[in-house]
Structure formats: structure tokens, C-alpha cells
Amino acid sequence: MVTKAELEAELAQLKSELKRRDEPAVPDKPAKPTEVADLRGLMDEHGLNTDTLDALRENLLEELGALQKDKPLVVLAAALALGFIIGRSFR
């Protein structure tokens, strides 16, 4: 039969293991300024800047608007399919 002292010792050990496991292994660090510079450098290598990104965004929105006007059933079917997929993935 297990004694009360043994149970208390085991409980203390389990609590310390749980506390140690809940502590983050590596603290979260804020984003470094070099990461932003690296991203800008990568965008410059590929010929992208804020103007081209804005133009691409505007072009995408215009095309989606035109698709909605030209083929509303396709857009409706795509929205239903996307909603179904998202709903199933969160189940």
C-alpha cells in the first residue's frame, strides 16, 4: 500500500514537470529590422515594389468584379464550394 508521503512526493514531482513543460522553450522575439530589409531586397530582386503590388491588387479586384458580372452562377458555385471546404476543414 502506498503511503501518503509517497503520494505527496509524486504529486509534487508531477506538478514541477507540468510547470516546466508549460514554460516556453524559446521566448518570442520581435521582428528584426533586418527581416524587413531582407524582404525589401527580395522584392527588389524580383522587380516588385509597392506600385506594382498596388497595380496587381487593383487588376485582381477588377477581374473578380467582371467575373461576377459576366458569370454570376460560376461565382456562386465557387463561393459555395469554398464555404463547404472551409466548413469541413474546421469540423
N, C-alpha and C positions, 0 to 999 in steps of 0.2 A: 504494500500500500504506500502511496506517495504521501509525503508529509507536506504540511502547509508551507514550511520554509522552502522546500524544493519547488513547489508551485510558484511561490512568490519570486524566487530567483529566476525561474524560467520566464515568468511574465515580464520581469524587468529586462531580461535579455531580449525578448521579442519586441518590447517597446523601443529599446535602443536600436535594434535592427530596422524597425519601421521608421523611426525618426531619421536614421542615416539614409535610408532608401528614398525618403521623401525630399531630402535636400537635393537641390540641383547640382549636377556633376560639374557643369561649366556655367558660370553666370552669363546672362545675356549681355552682349556688348552693343553699344550704339553703333550705327553705321559709320564707317570711317570715311573721311573725306576722299581718300584715295579710291574708294569703290565708286564714288560719283565720277571722279576723274577717269577711272578705267572705263566706265560706261560711256562717257562722252568720247573718249578715244576710240572705243569700239564702234560707236555710231559714226564718227568721222571717217573711219576706215571704210565703212560701207556706204558712205555718201549720204547719210541721213542727218538731218538737223530738224529743228522744231518746225521750220516752214514746210518741209516735205512731209513730216508726220501730220501736221495740220491739214495739208492738202490731201493726204491719203485718207484721213478720217472723214473729211468732207465728201470725198469721192465715194467712200463706202456708204455713208448715210444717204447720199443721192441715189445710188444704185439700189439700196434697200427700199427707199421710198418709191422708186419707179417700179420695182418688182411688186410691191404691194398694190400699186395702182393697176399694173398690167395683168397680174396673175394672183388675185386675192385668195383663190382656193389653194394654191400651192403654199402660200404664206400661212394660211390657216392650218393646213396639214402639217407643215413643218413645225409650227408652234405647238400643235397637239402632240406630235411625236417627241419634241424636245421636253414638253411637260411630262409626258409619260416616262421618258428615260430618267429625268431628274427625280420624279416621284418614286420610281422603282429603286433608284440608287440610294435614296435616303430611308428605305424600309429596313 
